[in-house]
């Protein structure tokens, strides 16, 4: 069950910001390359929860949002803030999608159904 902190309004976590410095899509992967317990202890509880979840394995922005019980917009801003401190790594999105492979996969799944 995700931890929620109902007394903290989203604008407090984001300082009223809704935009990020870089594009963060729902499938963008993030991870913590080098965990720092001292740094984590100084974070707000919501940011700490996100940092802890990203520490375990590379997770998508959407997964972090769901796991932490935060809205997607707030999660994006918090991820962006942590990335700005070089404590969180944002993995590059790969736009080299092989559509033929996806079509073959789709066709194979249809045959199984």
PyMOL commands that place a pseudoatom at each C-alpha (Angstrom):
pseudoatom trace, name=CA, resn=UNK, resi=1, chain=A, elem=C, hetatm=0, pos=[0.000, 0.000, 0.000]
pseudoatom trace, name=CA, resn=UNK, resi=2, chain=A, elem=C, hetatm=0, pos=[1.499, 3.360, -0.994]
pseudoatom trace, name=CA, resn=UNK, resi=3, chain=A, elem=C, hetatm=0, pos=[2.257, 5.838, 1.720]
pseudoatom trace, name=CA, resn=UNK, resi=4, chain=A, elem=C, hetatm=0, pos=[0.238, 9.015, 1.361]
pseudoatom trace, name=CA, resn=UNK, resi=5, chain=A, elem=C, hetatm=0, pos=[0.712, 12.247, 3.219]
pseudoatom trace, name=CA, resn=UNK, resi=6, chain=A, elem=C, hetatm=0, pos=[-2.670, 13.869, 2.921]
pseudoatom trace, name=CA, resn=UNK, resi=7, chain=A, elem=C, hetatm=0, pos=[-1.730, 17.039, 4.774]
pseudoatom trace, name=CA, resn=UNK, resi=8, chain=A, elem=C, hetatm=0, pos=[0.855, 18.150, 2.211]
pseudoatom trace, name=CA, resn=UNK, resi=9, chain=A, elem=C, hetatm=0, pos=[-0.655, 19.858, -0.808]
pseudoatom trace, name=CA, resn=UNK, resi=10, chain=A, elem=C, hetatm=0, pos=[0.891, 19.142, -4.216]
pseudoatom trace, name=CA, resn=UNK, resi=11, chain=A, elem=C, hetatm=0, pos=[1.932, 22.770, -4.752]
pseudoatom trace, name=CA, resn=UNK, resi=12, chain=A, elem=C, hetatm=0, pos=[4.071, 22.565, -1.615]
pseudoatom trace, name=CA, resn=UNK, resi=13, chain=A, elem=C, hetatm=0, pos=[6.031, 19.673, -3.115]
pseudoatom trace, name=CA, resn=UNK, resi=14, chain=A, elem=C, hetatm=0, pos=[6.467, 21.394, -6.466]
pseudoatom trace, name=CA, resn=UNK, resi=15, chain=A, elem=C, hetatm=0, pos=[6.693, 25.018, -5.274]
pseudoatom trace, name=CA, resn=UNK, resi=16, chain=A, elem=C, hetatm=0, pos=[3.821, 25.711, -7.663]
pseudoatom trace, name=CA, resn=UNK, resi=17, chain=A, elem=C, hetatm=0, pos=[5.714, 24.419, -10.697]
pseudoatom trace, name=CA, resn=UNK, resi=18, chain=A, elem=C, hetatm=0, pos=[4.013, 22.235, -13.275]
pseudoatom trace, name=CA, resn=UNK, resi=19, chain=A, elem=C, hetatm=0, pos=[6.775, 22.038, -15.879]
pseudoatom trace, name=CA, resn=UNK, resi=20, chain=A, elem=C, hetatm=0, pos=[10.016, 20.124, -15.852]
pseudoatom trace, name=CA, resn=UNK, resi=21, chain=A, elem=C, hetatm=0, pos=[13.415, 21.079, -17.237]
pseudoatom trace, name=CA, resn=UNK, resi=22, chain=A, elem=C, hetatm=0, pos=[13.384, 18.088, -19.554]
pseudoatom trace, name=CA, resn=UNK, resi=23, chain=A, elem=C, hetatm=0, pos=[10.606, 15.974, -21.039]
pseudoatom trace, name=CA, resn=UNK, resi=24, chain=A, elem=C, hetatm=0, pos=[9.530, 13.193, -18.704]
pseudoatom trace, name=CA, resn=UNK, resi=25, chain=A, elem=C, hetatm=0, pos=[7.088, 10.811, -20.336]
pseudoatom trace, name=CA, resn=UNK, resi=26, chain=A, elem=C, hetatm=0, pos=[5.097, 8.184, -18.449]
pseudoatom trace, name=CA, resn=UNK, resi=27, chain=A, elem=C, hetatm=0, pos=[7.446, 5.457, -19.710]
pseudoatom trace, name=CA, resn=UNK, resi=28, chain=A, elem=C, hetatm=0, pos=[10.693, 7.352, -19.008]
pseudoatom trace, name=CA, resn=UNK, resi=29, chain=A, elem=C, hetatm=0, pos=[12.903, 5.218, -16.772]
pseudoatom trace, name=CA, resn=UNK, resi=30, chain=A, elem=C, hetatm=0, pos=[14.681, 6.641, -13.730]
pseudoatom trace, name=CA, resn=UNK, resi=31, chain=A, elem=C, hetatm=0, pos=[17.037, 5.083, -11.209]
pseudoatom trace, name=CA, resn=UNK, resi=32, chain=A, elem=C, hetatm=0, pos=[19.332, 5.962, -8.326]
pseudoatom trace, name=CA, resn=UNK, resi=33, chain=A, elem=C, hetatm=0, pos=[22.926, 5.276, -9.398]
pseudoatom trace, name=CA, resn=UNK, resi=34, chain=A, elem=C, hetatm=0, pos=[24.474, 5.768, -5.943]
pseudoatom trace, name=CA, resn=UNK, resi=35, chain=A, elem=C, hetatm=0, pos=[22.176, 5.716, -2.944]
pseudoatom trace, name=CA, resn=UNK, resi=36, chain=A, elem=C, hetatm=0, pos=[22.950, 8.281, -0.236]
pseudoatom trace, name=CA, resn=UNK, resi=37, chain=A, elem=C, hetatm=0, pos=[21.186, 7.676, 3.093]
pseudoatom trace, name=CA, resn=UNK, resi=38, chain=A, elem=C, hetatm=0, pos=[22.162, 11.095, 4.445]
pseudoatom trace, name=CA, resn=UNK, resi=39, chain=A, elem=C, hetatm=0, pos=[20.693, 12.802, 1.383]
pseudoatom trace, name=CA, resn=UNK, resi=40, chain=A, elem=C, hetatm=0, pos=[17.527, 10.669, 1.680]
pseudoatom trace, name=CA, resn=UNK, resi=41, chain=A, elem=C, hetatm=0, pos=[17.041, 11.626, 5.327]
pseudoatom trace, name=CA, resn=UNK, resi=42, chain=A, elem=C, hetatm=0, pos=[16.921, 15.310, 4.368]
pseudoatom trace, name=CA, resn=UNK, resi=43, chain=A, elem=C, hetatm=0, pos=[14.151, 14.906, 1.798]
pseudoatom trace, name=CA, resn=UNK, resi=44, chain=A, elem=C, hetatm=0, pos=[10.450, 15.529, 2.325]
pseudoatom trace, name=CA, resn=UNK, resi=45, chain=A, elem=C, hetatm=0, pos=[8.646, 12.226, 2.992]
pseudoatom trace, name=CA, resn=UNK, resi=46, chain=A, elem=C, hetatm=0, pos=[7.090, 12.105, -0.500]
pseudoatom trace, name=CA, resn=UNK, resi=47, chain=A, elem=C, hetatm=0, pos=[10.407, 12.742, -2.250]
pseudoatom trace, name=CA, resn=UNK, resi=48, chain=A, elem=C, hetatm=0, pos=[12.135, 10.242, 0.047]
pseudoatom trace, name=CA, resn=UNK, resi=49, chain=A, elem=C, hetatm=0, pos=[9.567, 7.559, -0.824]
pseudoatom trace, name=CA, resn=UNK, resi=50, chain=A, elem=C, hetatm=0, pos=[10.123, 8.196, -4.519]
pseudoatom trace, name=CA, resn=UNK, resi=51, chain=A, elem=C, hetatm=0, pos=[13.915, 8.126, -4.063]
pseudoatom trace, name=CA, resn=UNK, resi=52, chain=A, elem=C, hetatm=0, pos=[13.669, 4.823, -2.171]
pseudoatom trace, name=CA, resn=UNK, resi=53, chain=A, elem=C, hetatm=0, pos=[11.501, 3.225, -4.862]
pseudoatom trace, name=CA, resn=UNK, resi=54, chain=A, elem=C, hetatm=0, pos=[13.852, 4.334, -7.646]
pseudoatom trace, name=CA, resn=UNK, resi=55, chain=A, elem=C, hetatm=0, pos=[16.781, 2.963, -5.646]
pseudoatom trace, name=CA, resn=UNK, resi=56, chain=A, elem=C, hetatm=0, pos=[15.599, -0.632, -5.918]
pseudoatom trace, name=CA, resn=UNK, resi=57, chain=A, elem=C, hetatm=0, pos=[15.531, -0.793, -9.730]
pseudoatom trace, name=CA, resn=UNK, resi=58, chain=A, elem=C, hetatm=0, pos=[14.997, 1.403, -12.776]
pseudoatom trace, name=CA, resn=UNK, resi=59, chain=A, elem=C, hetatm=0, pos=[11.323, 2.361, -12.697]
pseudoatom trace, name=CA, resn=UNK, resi=60, chain=A, elem=C, hetatm=0, pos=[9.125, 4.334, -15.047]
pseudoatom trace, name=CA, resn=UNK, resi=61, chain=A, elem=C, hetatm=0, pos=[7.693, 7.677, -14.016]
pseudoatom trace, name=CA, resn=UNK, resi=62, chain=A, elem=C, hetatm=0, pos=[4.210, 6.115, -14.092]
pseudoatom trace, name=CA, resn=UNK, resi=63, chain=A, elem=C, hetatm=0, pos=[5.306, 3.251, -11.812]
pseudoatom trace, name=CA, resn=UNK, resi=64, chain=A, elem=C, hetatm=0, pos=[6.814, 5.693, -9.338]
pseudoatom trace, name=CA, resn=UNK, resi=65, chain=A, elem=C, hetatm=0, pos=[3.656, 7.775, -9.394]
pseudoatom trace, name=CA, resn=UNK, resi=66, chain=A, elem=C, hetatm=0, pos=[1.507, 4.750, -8.595]
pseudoatom trace, name=CA, resn=UNK, resi=67, chain=A, elem=C, hetatm=0, pos=[3.900, 3.313, -6.006]
pseudoatom trace, name=CA, resn=UNK, resi=68, chain=A, elem=C, hetatm=0, pos=[4.218, 6.624, -4.154]
pseudoatom trace, name=CA, resn=UNK, resi=69, chain=A, elem=C, hetatm=0, pos=[0.570, 7.630, -4.357]
pseudoatom trace, name=CA, resn=UNK, resi=70, chain=A, elem=C, hetatm=0, pos=[1.376, 10.949, -6.026]
pseudoatom trace, name=CA, resn=UNK, resi=71, chain=A, elem=C, hetatm=0, pos=[-0.199, 12.403, -9.131]
pseudoatom trace, name=CA, resn=UNK, resi=72, chain=A, elem=C, hetatm=0, pos=[1.760, 12.038, -12.333]
pseudoatom trace, name=CA, resn=UNK, resi=73, chain=A, elem=C, hetatm=0, pos=[2.387, 15.791, -12.604]
pseudoatom trace, name=CA, resn=UNK, resi=74, chain=A, elem=C, hetatm=0, pos=[3.784, 16.034, -9.081]
pseudoatom trace, name=CA, resn=UNK, resi=75, chain=A, elem=C, hetatm=0, pos=[5.894, 12.921, -9.636]
pseudoatom trace, name=CA, resn=UNK, resi=76, chain=A, elem=C, hetatm=0, pos=[7.407, 14.439, -12.784]
pseudoatom trace, name=CA, resn=UNK, resi=77, chain=A, elem=C, hetatm=0, pos=[8.403, 17.633, -10.964]
pseudoatom trace, name=CA, resn=UNK, resi=78, chain=A, elem=C, hetatm=0, pos=[9.855, 15.762, -7.964]
pseudoatom trace, name=CA, resn=UNK, resi=79, chain=A, elem=C, hetatm=0, pos=[11.789, 13.421, -10.295]
pseudoatom trace, name=CA, resn=UNK, resi=80, chain=A, elem=C, hetatm=0, pos=[13.098, 16.456, -12.179]
pseudoatom trace, name=CA, resn=UNK, resi=81, chain=A, elem=C, hetatm=0, pos=[14.185, 18.117, -8.927]
pseudoatom trace, name=CA, resn=UNK, resi=82, chain=A, elem=C, hetatm=0, pos=[16.028, 14.989, -7.778]
pseudoatom trace, name=CA, resn=UNK, resi=83, chain=A, elem=C, hetatm=0, pos=[17.677, 14.651, -11.189]
pseudoatom trace, name=CA, resn=UNK, resi=84, chain=A, elem=C, hetatm=0, pos=[18.868, 18.264, -10.944]
pseudoatom trace, name=CA, resn=UNK, resi=85, chain=A, elem=C, hetatm=0, pos=[20.836, 17.277, -7.821]
pseudoatom trace, name=CA, resn=UNK, resi=86, chain=A, elem=C, hetatm=0, pos=[22.453, 14.389, -9.744]
pseudoatom trace, name=CA, resn=UNK, resi=87, chain=A, elem=C, hetatm=0, pos=[20.990, 11.923, -7.218]
pseudoatom trace, name=CA, resn=UNK, resi=88, chain=A, elem=C, hetatm=0, pos=[18.518, 10.445, -9.670]
pseudoatom trace, name=CA, resn=UNK, resi=89, chain=A, elem=C, hetatm=0, pos=[19.412, 9.325, -13.189]
pseudoatom trace, name=CA, resn=UNK, resi=90, chain=A, elem=C, hetatm=0, pos=[16.950, 9.816, -16.033]
pseudoatom trace, name=CA, resn=UNK, resi=91, chain=A, elem=C, hetatm=0, pos=[17.532, 7.197, -18.716]
pseudoatom trace, name=CA, resn=UNK, resi=92, chain=A, elem=C, hetatm=0, pos=[17.352, 8.311, -22.328]
pseudoatom trace, name=CA, resn=UNK, resi=93, chain=A, elem=C, hetatm=0, pos=[14.229, 7.294, -24.199]
pseudoatom trace, name=CA, resn=UNK, resi=94, chain=A, elem=C, hetatm=0, pos=[14.944, 5.149, -27.200]
pseudoatom trace, name=CA, resn=UNK, resi=95, chain=A, elem=C, hetatm=0, pos=[13.040, 6.297, -30.235]
pseudoatom trace, name=CA, resn=UNK, resi=96, chain=A, elem=C, hetatm=0, pos=[14.391, 3.481, -32.418]
pseudoatom trace, name=CA, resn=UNK, resi=97, chain=A, elem=C, hetatm=0, pos=[11.191, 1.444, -32.391]
pseudoatom trace, name=CA, resn=UNK, resi=98, chain=A, elem=C, hetatm=0, pos=[11.094, -1.464, -34.822]
pseudoatom trace, name=CA, resn=UNK, resi=99, chain=A, elem=C, hetatm=0, pos=[7.477, -1.311, -35.952]
pseudoatom trace, name=CA, resn=UNK, resi=100, chain=A, elem=C, hetatm=0, pos=[7.824, -4.520, -37.981]
pseudoatom trace, name=CA, resn=UNK, resi=101, chain=A, elem=C, hetatm=0, pos=[8.772, -6.357, -34.798]
pseudoatom trace, name=CA, resn=UNK, resi=102, chain=A, elem=C, hetatm=0, pos=[5.799, -4.851, -32.970]
pseudoatom trace, name=CA, resn=UNK, resi=103, chain=A, elem=C, hetatm=0, pos=[3.465, -5.854, -35.802]
pseudoatom trace, name=CA, resn=UNK, resi=104, chain=A, elem=C, hetatm=0, pos=[4.788, -9.424, -35.748]
pseudoatom trace, name=CA, resn=UNK, resi=105, chain=A, elem=C, hetatm=0, pos=[4.331, -9.522, -31.992]
pseudoatom trace, name=CA, resn=UNK, resi=106, chain=A, elem=C, hetatm=0, pos=[0.776, -8.213, -32.314]
pseudoatom trace, name=CA, resn=UNK, resi=107, chain=A, elem=C, hetatm=0, pos=[-0.025, -10.751, -35.017]
pseudoatom trace, name=CA, resn=UNK, resi=108, chain=A, elem=C, hetatm=0, pos=[1.408, -13.576, -32.926]
pseudoatom trace, name=CA, resn=UNK, resi=109, chain=A, elem=C, hetatm=0, pos=[-0.673, -12.542, -29.928]
pseudoatom trace, name=CA, resn=UNK, resi=110, chain=A, elem=C, hetatm=0, pos=[-3.793, -12.443, -32.074]
pseudoatom trace, name=CA, resn=UNK, resi=111, chain=A, elem=C, hetatm=0, pos=[-3.121, -16.018, -33.209]
pseudoatom trace, name=CA, resn=UNK, resi=112, chain=A, elem=C, hetatm=0, pos=[-2.897, -17.109, -29.573]
pseudoatom trace, name=CA, resn=UNK, resi=113, chain=A, elem=C, hetatm=0, pos=[-6.215, -15.475, -28.639]
for i in range(1, 113): cmd.bond("trace and resi %d" % i, "trace and resi %d" % (i + 1))
show_as sticks, trace
zoom trace
